[in-house]
């Protein structure tokens, strides 16, 4: 039972990070029907920004928790700026192009960003400073749940609740939902669609950055290529939950996290990544609309 | 006139300045700061900021100028009804020039190993492998419009087929070559069947996942594939029991590849204008309309997948025989992305374009060693730029035009 609980909570923290990244995919897909292939790279850049800020502040001798807070804020701001810029360069000029064009441009952007980090920073793994202190009261749970796991779960929960409230109750959130339903119609009723798309990218990128910093601090090392796998897994999570659906992405992230956690715990750890891909393939083949998505007939 | 030009230039410079400042700010921390988290030291590289500012200004200037041209060109194109054909492509499609040109190209290719070193020949063999891979992917992506991001998996299937059969049963190159092609096709159909129902971008992701699964299995299933350390000492191709020296073998492989390239070019060029080729083009343009025209979508898609995979399987065998060593690291997603870049850069659907694209992407990095670090960076940037400014690629794919002589008919 203890082992089960351990896997369950490990899967929960892993899944929350997938969910954070998956939200970016699902929101962008919901609005412009594009798989933002460069999203994983935005997450990776978030982690690197966190690392750089943490490195500079550590050398200045700041306390750990304040470093974590500042690193998170800077990473979020910068990742949001990157997401915004990527959209302006690689996707906006292709709004009216055939469907494959923005996807290929997104793959190009992803390769570009990976190599940009590799060349300017390092091709090797960089150790990430321990930003999350071991809290004393967590001692008695330490068998199942580390402090950093708890941090990840709580932070993701807060962020996701904030996002849900934003989408539900603000003017911008309403505009986003309108654009997702029907872009032309939204334009007709006075929604500034370009602005909505920009905001979508900014929010999605910010969430990814939160995920990046948290996972960096949790795992303890990062490199330029972490975005690829995380991106695909998060995309799996988004598809699993039903792409375009925000609660779907959260649920999908958790399901994927648990699947991986239990599969590696009970079956074999060699094939950790294969499980995610298998799940993706199986879901797309048998239920392409995902768990919470609606099956829609294709119309002419 | 002069005044408007002035204003245009000022507008461009202002836009570029803003963009340059924004990009410099954006890249500042990552370009300038480098932290060593073990030693707890921070390096500040302010020179990078200057490079970035100047570089991004120049690039932004070019970007906005091209953007302006694109938008004007778009407006003009909307008014035109007849597609313009460039002088070059007209020249190339004229049989009076095309035939001697092809003959000349063939002669140069045939004489190449006699005049150039082993090293050069080797590079050209790799480039030719990528020509065939590009042409294979071109069938799936360029003609049928099915974005396959796991193409390299079929390449791996071919390579491991030869490597394993050679390792365990000492089967020769010529025996395995057709087998590699058949297995490639088999895996193509195996993947094709379940994913056919998926729409464009979902299909891309499933193929990507499939490619990763194959690689991960090869990496982890040590008993079968010898894991990450790979398989070495694979036999080079022989002919009726003759074993060649390294130099002779390279020349031999070169000619095998040359023959395969010519065969592939011939087959793909003929396929494009065939019944199934036209069905693929229709499928690419509009799936539902295509179905309504009575084309069997499933069959057409499966054919595209299988044929693309066949060529990849074939090339896998050649690749294993050429390098005599393979491991899963040769079959990563980046490899798929590079083959895709060849197709996209060359021009989706255009045979000539794909050949040019393969030679450019394979030969330029070889000869511009100084830039080899930046190779993937430039690939990525090129993919974005091509999509934005020249989605048809280097060479626009031409559709075969049937002209009817109205007077004679009437």
Interface residues (C-beta under 8 A of the other chain):
Chain A: X33 X34 X35 X45 X48 X49 X51 X52 X53 X54 X55 X56 X58 X59 X74 X78 X81 X82 X85 X89 X90 X93 X94 X97 X98 X99 X100 X101 X102 X103 X104 X105 X107 X108 X109 X110 X111 X112 X113 X114 X115 X116 X117 X119 X120 X121 X122 X126 X127 X128 X129 X228 X232 X235 X236 X239 X270 X271 X273 X274 X277 X278 X280 X281 X284 X285 X288 X298 X300
Chain B: X22 X23 X26 X27 X29 X30 X31 X33 X34 X35 X36 X37 X38 X40 X41 X42 X48 X67 X70 X141 X145 X147 X149 X194 X195 X197 X198 X199 X200 X201 X202 X204 X205 X206 X208 X209 X210 X212 X213 X216 X217 X220 X288 X289 X333 X334 X337 X340 X341 X344 X373 X374 X376 X377 X379 X380 X381 X382 X383 X384 X387 X388 X391
